[in-house]
Amino acid sequence: MRKTILASLAFSLAAATALVPSISAAQTADKLSDGKVKIGILNDQSGVYADFGGKSSVEAAKMAIEDFGGKVLGAPIEIVDADHQNKPDIASNIARQWYDTQQVDAIMDLTTSSVGLAVQALSKDKKKITINTGAATTDLTGKACTPYGFHWAYDTHALAVGTGGAMVKQGGDSWFFLTADYAFGYSLEQQTGDYVKANGGKVLGSVRHPLSTQDFSSFLLQAQSSGAKVIGLANAGLDTANAIKQAAEFGITQGGQHLAALLFTLAEVNGLGLEAAQGLTLTEGYYWNLDDKSREFAKKFFARTKKMPNMIHAGTYSAVTQYLKAVQKAGTDEPDAVAKELHSMPVDDFFARGGTVGPNGRMIHDMYLLQVKKPSESKEPWDYYNVLATIPGKEAYIDPAKSGCDLVK
């Protein structure tokens, strides 16, 4: 009888103990809006910026979720993705549908500044988190800042300080701009032009071209006839690559003028090839061959995608990871609580060493001034850059107090 009672007690205790993790997980999941955390990656997957972010950013986000363990607060982490075709209206419609019918908690990447601004504004109204890794304009953390908007990988000011600053120091004190005709291009031209003039240089003029331009001949002829020492390419992706190719056909660099690729990443260098890209000076927030931590992520990324990551891919991994850490620390996916943690938590990973997030949502981290190697200097596939300098975050980015963001007191 005594043995029967003891066995019964032991069974009851074991059963109660076994229930504890389930009860805890259920209670934890109750702190989430719908029992899961859902992240959307919204970017260009078929157009001029498809290599810049595209499906590779989606893979980076999936890697971040897997490395986090696939769950947060005991609940599953899900991901959705879509192609916004570089159109703000399409992007806004997708984001609205995600929020209203698919319970998406946060949207990231958001390549193209006009898209980034549109989705960030919608997300403010919906009280949802956005973390821009692909968009560039400083307006995201300036006059268009929101309590739920964050800017992660780079911005036009960092590019102006990096590439623009390097060209001026090398004697490039007169500029003419070829500018993409939308928010990103305007911001990049203005930021770089202001930096050039502040350092004793001058801007001789500019010409704007539509997104996805195939024929740059008329624009390049205007730049060539300006006599400017530097032709600043205030565009990105295939637009920059096509402009560089056609500039070579016109003999522009052979004539003594220099090209400044103001937003060019490893993905576009690979597409253009070292023969055509050699000597270009550019700025990125990450380089796969920088050190052991950078290489560790890059090799895992390469195994999945058969390409090395640029700063957008690496930045998306970092942003997803930091968002999940913020949810974990907040104990909920409630946007105000998560935003508070994102503003306060340091960012210290392979992408950002000692990064901090300002009150305007700008993640401040070091940038790298890079020069594309000659083919003879490259020792292995994807060995494309010489690192010329590290640009401290406080130099690369606008002081939040001077950003124009009305959240900064």
Sequence and secondary structure as in RCSB ss.txt:
>XXXX:A:sequence
MRKTILASLAFSLAAATALVPSISAAQTADKLSDGKVKIGILNDQSGVYADFGGKSSVEAAKMAIEDFGGKVLGA
PIEIVDADHQNKPDIASNIARQWYDTQQVDAIMDLTTSSVGLAVQALSKDKKKITINTGAATTDLTGKACTPYGF
HWAYDTHALAVGTGGAMVKQGGDSWFFLTADYAFGYSLEQQTGDYVKANGGKVLGSVRHPLSTQDFSSFLLQAQS
SGAKVIGLANAGLDTANAIKQAAEFGITQGGQHLAALLFTLAEVNGLGLEAAQGLTLTEGYYWNLDDKSREFAKK
FFARTKKMPNMIHAGTYSAVTQYLKAVQKAGTDEPDAVAKELHSMPVDDFFARGGTVGPNGRMIHDMYLLQVKKP
SESKEPWDYYNVLATIPGKEAYIDPAKSGCDLVK
>XXXX:A:secstr
 HHHHHHHHHHHHHHHHHHHHHHHHHHHHTTSSSSSEEEEEEE SSSTTTTTSHHHHHHHHHHHHHHHTSEETTE
EEEEEEEE TT HHHHHHHHHHHHHHS   EEEE  SHHHHHHHHHHHHHHT EEEESS   GGGGTTT  TTEE
E S  HHHHIIIIIHHHHHTT  EEEEEEESSHHHHHHHHHHHHHHHHTT EEEEEEEE TT S  HHHHHHHHH
HT SEEEEE  HHHHHHHHHHHHHTTTTTTT EEEESS  HHHHHHH HHHHTT EEEES  TTSSHHHHHHHHH
HHHHHSS   HHHHHHHHHHHHHHHHHHHHTS  HHHHHHHHHHS B SSS SSBEE TTSBEE  EEEEEE  G
GG  STT  EEEEEEE HHHHS  GGGS  TT  
